[in-house]
Amino acid sequence: MSKSSKIKWISSDGGPYVLASISSASNWLGQYGSCVKFGHNDATDYDRACKISDHVGIVSGNPHDVLIISEPDQLTWVSDDCGGGMIVKWIGAESDEQVMSGLEGVNINEFDLSKIHFEVNDSSLRLFDAADDFSSGECDFLKIELPPGIYSVSTKNYEPSSDLWLFLIRLSKTGQVLR
């Protein structure tokens, strides 16, 4: 698996990832504590993220909810022309070029519909390992820019050939209001 330096990929130490606004990311304590107090529950932020059993899920953050992406594969972000984009999980590929070329054949109408909606309150988001204390400044992350609004989260297992396998998480802006 060779990768060029054109695309930034991040890796996890084995746990899920968090997509959060800067303010929520700054409060995320990972395996070192919890940014949200649940009474007598001693679960860390990382413990709460690990309870997501599907490919994606939502957990409470501080001050906004965060999107959890399970499985520790390497990730990158690819924006689209509609104000959204895709989180791309590298499962099997030879190069960045193969990944990007393969993404040209993705049919957005073939994504699994999800009941998950993610509210973006701040246009600047961070994607990082859920085990990390983001405020420490020592974690690897992706910077993602999305216009504020409600986003539908859909997924797709994408294997267009025997030598390219990706898992895609699409965020597309909706007109829906959560409240």
N, C-alpha and C positions, 0 to 999 in steps of 0.2 A: 504494500500500500504506500505509494509515494504521493505526497501532496506538495503542490507548489505554494509559494507564499502569497499568492494573489487573494486568497479568501482566508479570512480569520475563522478558525475552528476553535471551539473550547471543549474541554474534557472535564468529566466528573471523576471523583475518586471512588465512584461506585454507587452513588445515590441519584436521586432525582435532581431536576433543575427548577429554578424559580425565575419567573418573568414578573418584574415589579416596577412600579414607578420609582424614581430616585428616592422620594421620601420614604416609601415602604421598604425599599432595598436598604436604605441607611439604618432602618430600625431592625432589620432581620438579623437575628443572632445565631442562626444555624444550629449547630450541635452544642452551643454554649449557653443557651437559654431560650426564652420565648419573648417575642415582641408583643404578644397578646396574653393577657391574664384570664384564665378560665376558672377562677375560684381556687379550688384545691388541686387542680390538675397540674402535674409537674412536667408535662410533655414539653420538649424543646421544639423550636420551629422546625428543625430537621425531622423530629419524630412525627410531627403533624404532616409534613410533606410526604414522608414515607408511607403514610396511611392511604394515600391515593392509589387505588388498585387498577385504575384504567390508564390509558395513555396520557390523559390530561385531566385536570381537576382544579378546583378553586379552594383555597383556604384563606382564612382571615389573616390580614396583615395589619400593619399600623402605619398610616391611617387608612389605607385602601386594601382591598382583597388582592391576592396574588395568584397567578396562574402557575400550577405545578405541572411539569413535564416529566413523566416517569422514565425509567431506564437510562443507564449511564453512557449511551453512545455519544460520539462526538457530534457537536451541533454547529450550525451556522445560520445566518439569517439572510434571506433573499427578499427584497421588497418588490412590490408589483406597482403597476401604473394606476391602480385604483385606490391608493392610500392604505393598503394592507400589505400582506406578504406571507412568507412561509418560513417556519423553522424547519430546517433540513437536518435529519439525522443520518449520518454516514454509517451504513451497516456493511455495505460491500461495494467497493469501487476501486479503480486503478489510480485515479487522479482527480484533481479539482476540475480539470477540463472535461473529463468524462461526466462528472456530476452536473456541471453547468449545461453541457450539451444535452444530457438526458432530461434535464428539467424543461427544456424547450418542448418536449412531447407530452407534458402533463396536461390532462384534461380536467379543468377545475370543476366540471359537472360530475366527476366520478369520485368525489370525496365522500366519506361516510358522514352523514349529517349528525350533528351533535346537539345536545340540549344545553351545552355549555356556552354561556355568554360571559365575556370578560370586559369589564368597564375600564377604559383607559382614561384616567383623570389628568394625567400629565403627559405631554407628548414625548418626553424623554424617558425611556425604559431601560432596565438592565436585566440581562439574562445571565445567571450564574449558578454555581453548584449550591444546592440547598443546605449542605453541611457547613458552608462558609459563613462567617460573620462578615457581612459585606462592608461594614464600617471600618474594619481593620485595614482596608486598603491593600490587602495582600491576596485578594482572590482574582482569578481570571474571569473576565466577563465580556459579553457582547453589548454594545450600545445599539439600541433600536429606537428609531423615531417613528411614531405613529400619531396621527391627529387624534385629539381626545374624542371619545365616543364609545359606543357599544360595539363589540366585535363578536361575531359568531366564530366559534372554534371548531374546525372540522379536520379530520385526519384521513390519511391514505397510505396504505402499504404500497410502495411503488417499486416494481421489479420489471422494467421493460425488456431486460435481456439477462442472460445468465451471468454476466459480469457486472451488473449494476443493480444494487438494491439499496433503496432509501426508504425512510419513513418520513412523511410530510405532515406538518401541522400548520394548517392555513388559518390565518386571522383575516376575516373580511368584515368591513364596517357595515353595520346594519342601521336602520332607522329606528330601531326599537329603543325604548326608554325603560330601564330596569325599575325605576321607582314609580 
